[in-house]
């Protein structure tokens, strides 16, 4: 692969560091707002990007509704150890278990929704991403990668993300049983974690176009962790609004493209050692 594409006449933003974590968090939120503003000024692009999100939403909504009807039985099965407890204690354990089960499923849905939607709607969001780049000075050339290889990478990334999300969902499910903390701190942490992974998915279109694969994408994100968490967590909040995941998806892709273009795309290329600030070994792209 050649050097990373840098539009002529645009200053290269620093890849790592910044005036402070709080400023980076708000800068991340700003990228979502810029992306939403971009599609708001181009309603045809917004309508174009709704199509795959609507399809995936229908499937996810059906699955969550089915789970909601079954969550009582699942909670009873999980809390079989409480069968001999008093009525109030048993009911409390099952309510907590039900909340934890549905919360873990919602977390898994939030993290994987974007990945699945991007996989289903790849031609739609690739087109939006290119138009965003062209509006900012020019898009990098299409990578010389066979179609089946590109599809295989996308499927692999979606599976890997789903497995990682499932692991976190199990941890958050278990932590949901901790009194008070499980109903206050855990949802916040889950939102931040899901936001980080969402940022990885939403920037993937622009990063793939530059030949930056999954490992290198996340290596660069680690060097801009607060920025990516701010962008992703803001997206999570919007996605939690009824129909927000569908309506905001095109704008989130546009914001992810701007974030990747301006803050993540510059820096060492594949094969160079990428070390996250604060320690840790190099993460070399595969």
C-alpha positions as CSV (number, residue, x, y, z in Angstrom):
1,X,0.0,0.0,0.0
2,X,1.2,3.6,-0.5
3,X,1.2,6.4,1.8
4,X,-2.0,7.5,3.5
5,X,-4.1,9.9,1.5
6,X,-3.9,13.5,2.7
7,X,-6.0,16.1,0.9
8,X,-3.9,18.9,-0.6
9,X,-4.0,22.1,1.3
10,X,-5.5,20.6,4.5
11,X,-3.4,20.8,7.7
12,X,-2.7,17.4,9.3
13,X,-4.3,17.1,12.6
14,X,-2.3,15.5,15.4
15,X,-3.0,11.8,15.8
16,X,-2.3,11.5,19.5
17,X,-2.5,13.8,22.4
18,X,-4.5,16.9,22.9
19,X,-5.1,19.7,25.4
20,X,-7.1,17.4,27.6
21,X,-9.4,14.4,27.9
22,X,-12.5,16.5,28.5
23,X,-11.8,18.6,25.4
24,X,-11.3,15.5,23.3
25,X,-14.5,14.0,24.6
26,X,-16.4,17.1,23.5
27,X,-14.5,17.2,20.2
28,X,-15.8,13.7,19.6
29,X,-19.3,14.8,20.2
30,X,-18.7,17.6,17.8
31,X,-17.9,15.1,15.0
32,X,-21.3,13.5,15.4
33,X,-23.0,16.9,15.3
34,X,-21.0,17.8,12.1
35,X,-22.0,14.5,10.5
36,X,-25.7,15.0,11.4
37,X,-25.4,18.6,10.0
38,X,-23.9,17.3,6.8
39,X,-26.8,15.0,6.0
40,X,-29.3,17.6,7.2
41,X,-28.1,19.8,4.4
42,X,-28.4,16.9,1.9
43,X,-31.8,15.2,2.6
44,X,-31.5,12.9,-0.4
45,X,-28.3,11.4,1.1
46,X,-30.1,11.0,4.4
47,X,-33.0,9.2,2.8
48,X,-30.5,7.0,0.8
49,X,-28.8,6.0,4.0
50,X,-32.0,5.0,5.8
51,X,-32.7,2.0,3.7
52,X,-30.2,-0.6,5.2
53,X,-30.8,0.8,8.7
54,X,-34.5,0.2,8.4
55,X,-34.0,-3.4,7.3
56,X,-31.6,-4.2,10.2
57,X,-33.8,-2.4,12.7
58,X,-36.8,-4.5,11.8
59,X,-34.8,-7.7,12.5
60,X,-33.3,-6.4,15.8
61,X,-36.6,-5.0,17.0
62,X,-38.3,-8.3,16.4
63,X,-35.6,-10.1,18.4
64,X,-35.8,-7.7,21.3
65,X,-39.6,-7.9,21.5
66,X,-39.4,-11.7,21.5
67,X,-36.8,-11.5,24.3
68,X,-39.0,-9.1,26.3
69,X,-41.8,-11.6,26.3
70,X,-39.4,-14.4,27.4
71,X,-37.3,-12.4,29.9
72,X,-39.4,-13.5,32.9
73,X,-38.9,-17.2,32.2
74,X,-35.2,-16.6,31.5
75,X,-34.8,-14.7,34.7
76,X,-36.5,-17.5,36.6
77,X,-34.1,-20.0,35.1
78,X,-31.0,-18.0,35.8
79,X,-32.1,-17.4,39.5
80,X,-33.0,-21.0,40.2
81,X,-30.8,-20.7,43.3
82,X,-33.4,-18.4,44.8
83,X,-36.4,-20.8,44.6
84,X,-36.3,-21.4,48.3
85,X,-36.0,-17.7,49.3
86,X,-38.8,-15.7,50.7
87,X,-41.3,-14.3,48.1
88,X,-40.0,-10.7,48.2
89,X,-36.3,-11.8,48.0
90,X,-37.0,-14.2,45.2
91,X,-39.0,-11.6,43.2
92,X,-36.2,-9.0,43.7
93,X,-33.5,-11.4,42.4
94,X,-35.6,-12.2,39.3
95,X,-36.3,-8.5,38.6
96,X,-32.6,-7.8,38.8
97,X,-31.9,-10.8,36.6
98,X,-34.5,-9.7,34.1
99,X,-33.0,-6.2,33.9
100,X,-29.5,-7.6,33.6
101,X,-30.6,-10.0,30.8
102,X,-32.4,-7.4,28.8
103,X,-29.6,-4.8,29.4
104,X,-27.0,-7.2,28.2
105,X,-29.0,-7.9,25.1
106,X,-29.5,-4.2,24.5
107,X,-25.8,-3.6,24.8
108,X,-25.1,-6.4,22.4
109,X,-27.6,-5.0,20.0
110,X,-26.2,-1.5,20.2
111,X,-22.6,-2.7,19.5
112,X,-23.5,-5.0,16.7
113,X,-26.3,-2.9,15.0
114,X,-23.8,-0.6,13.4
115,X,-21.5,-3.4,12.2
116,X,-24.4,-5.4,10.7
117,X,-26.0,-2.3,9.2
118,X,-22.6,-1.4,7.6
119,X,-22.3,-4.9,6.3
120,X,-25.8,-5.0,4.8
121,X,-25.6,-1.4,3.5
122,X,-21.9,-1.3,2.5
123,X,-22.7,0.2,-1.0
124,X,-25.0,2.8,0.5
125,X,-22.5,4.0,3.2
126,X,-19.5,3.7,1.0
127,X,-21.2,6.2,-1.4
128,X,-22.1,8.5,1.5
129,X,-18.6,8.4,2.9
130,X,-17.1,9.2,-0.5
131,X,-19.4,12.2,-0.9
132,X,-18.5,13.5,2.5
133,X,-14.8,13.3,1.6
134,X,-15.4,15.0,-1.8
135,X,-17.2,17.8,0.0
136,X,-14.1,18.3,2.2
137,X,-11.6,18.4,-0.6
138,X,-11.4,15.0,-2.2
139,X,-11.7,11.3,-1.6
140,X,-8.7,8.9,-1.7
141,X,-8.7,6.4,-4.6
142,X,-10.6,3.2,-4.4
143,X,-8.3,0.5,-2.9
144,X,-7.2,-2.2,-5.3
145,X,-8.8,-5.1,-3.3
146,X,-10.9,-7.9,-4.9
147,X,-14.6,-7.7,-4.0
148,X,-14.7,-11.2,-2.3
149,X,-11.6,-10.2,-0.2
150,X,-13.4,-7.0,0.9
151,X,-16.6,-8.9,1.7
152,X,-14.6,-11.5,3.6
153,X,-12.9,-8.9,5.7
154,X,-16.2,-7.2,6.5
155,X,-17.8,-10.5,7.6
156,X,-14.7,-11.4,9.7
157,X,-14.7,-7.9,11.4
158,X,-18.4,-8.3,12.1
159,X,-17.9,-11.7,13.7
160,X,-14.9,-10.6,15.7
161,X,-16.8,-7.5,17.0
162,X,-19.8,-9.7,17.8
163,X,-17.7,-12.1,19.9
164,X,-16.0,-9.2,21.7
165,X,-19.3,-7.6,22.4
166,X,-20.7,-10.9,23.6
167,X,-17.8,-11.2,26.1
168,X,-18.5,-7.7,27.4
169,X,-22.2,-8.4,27.6
170,X,-21.6,-11.4,29.8
171,X,-19.4,-9.3,32.1
172,X,-22.0,-6.5,32.3
173,X,-24.7,-9.1,32.9
174,X,-22.8,-10.5,35.9
175,X,-22.1,-7.1,37.2
176,X,-25.8,-6.2,36.9
177,X,-26.4,-8.3,40.0
178,X,-24.3,-6.0,42.2
179,X,-26.8,-3.9,44.2
180,X,-26.9,-0.2,43.3
181,X,-23.7,-0.3,41.3
182,X,-25.2,-2.8,38.8
183,X,-28.1,-0.4,38.1
184,X,-26.1,2.9,38.0
185,X,-22.4,2.5,37.3
186,X,-22.6,-0.5,35.1
187,X,-25.0,1.0,32.5
188,X,-22.7,4.1,32.2
189,X,-19.6,1.9,31.7
190,X,-21.5,-0.2,29.2
191,X,-22.4,2.9,27.3
192,X,-18.8,4.1,27.1
193,X,-17.5,0.7,26.0
194,X,-20.2,0.3,23.4
195,X,-19.5,3.9,22.2
196,X,-15.8,3.0,21.7
197,X,-16.7,0.0,19.5
198,X,-19.3,2.0,17.6
199,X,-16.6,4.6,16.8
200,X,-14.5,1.8,15.4
201,X,-17.4,0.7,13.1
202,X,-18.4,4.1,12.0
203,X,-14.9,5.1,11.0
204,X,-14.2,1.7,9.3
205,X,-15.6,2.8,5.9
206,X,-13.1,5.7,5.5
207,X,-10.3,3.8,7.2
208,X,-10.7,0.7,4.9
209,X,-10.6,3.0,1.9
210,X,-7.1,4.0,3.1
211,X,-6.0,0.4,3.5
212,X,-6.1,0.6,7.3
213,X,-7.5,-2.7,8.5
214,X,-9.1,-3.6,11.9
215,X,-6.0,-4.0,14.1
216,X,-4.4,-0.8,12.8
217,X,-7.7,1.1,13.1
218,X,-8.1,0.2,16.7
219,X,-4.4,0.9,17.4
220,X,-4.9,4.5,16.1
221,X,-8.2,4.8,18.1
222,X,-6.3,3.8,21.3
223,X,-4.1,6.8,20.7
224,X,-7.2,9.0,20.5
225,X,-9.3,7.1,23.0
226,X,-11.2,10.1,24.5
227,X,-12.0,11.5,21.1
228,X,-13.4,8.2,19.9
229,X,-15.3,7.6,23.1
230,X,-16.9,11.0,23.0
231,X,-18.0,10.4,19.4
232,X,-19.2,6.9,20.0
233,X,-20.9,7.6,23.4
234,X,-22.8,10.5,21.9
235,X,-23.9,8.2,19.1
236,X,-25.1,5.6,21.7
237,X,-27.2,8.2,23.4
238,X,-28.8,9.2,20.0
239,X,-29.3,5.5,19.1
240,X,-31.2,4.9,22.4
241,X,-33.8,7.4,21.3
242,X,-36.7,5.5,19.7
243,X,-35.9,5.2,15.9
244,X,-32.7,7.2,16.6
245,X,-30.5,4.4,15.3
246,X,-32.2,4.5,12.0
247,X,-32.6,8.2,11.6
248,X,-29.1,9.1,12.8
249,X,-27.2,6.3,11.0
250,X,-26.4,8.3,7.8
251,X,-25.2,11.2,9.9
252,X,-23.2,8.9,12.2
253,X,-21.4,7.5,9.1
254,X,-20.7,11.0,7.9
255,X,-19.3,12.0,11.3
256,X,-17.2,8.9,11.4
257,X,-15.8,9.7,8.0
258,X,-14.9,13.2,9.1
259,X,-13.3,11.8,12.3
260,X,-11.3,9.3,10.4
261,X,-10.2,11.8,7.7
262,X,-9.1,14.5,10.1
263,X,-7.8,12.7,13.2
264,X,-7.2,9.0,12.6
265,X,-5.9,8.5,9.1
266,X,-2.5,10.2,9.4
267,X,0.4,8.5,11.1
268,X,2.5,5.4,10.7
269,X,1.4,3.0,8.0
270,X,0.7,-0.7,8.3
271,X,3.7,-2.7,9.4
272,X,5.0,0.1,11.7
273,X,4.8,-0.4,15.4
274,X,1.9,1.4,16.9
275,X,2.0,1.8,20.7
276,X,-0.8,3.2,22.7
277,X,0.1,6.0,25.1
278,X,0.7,4.9,28.7
279,X,2.4,1.6,27.8
280,X,1.4,-1.6,26.1
281,X,3.1,-3.5,23.3
282,X,3.0,-2.7,19.6
283,X,-0.1,-3.6,17.6
284,X,0.9,-4.5,14.1
285,X,-1.7,-4.7,11.4
286,X,-2.3,-8.1,9.9
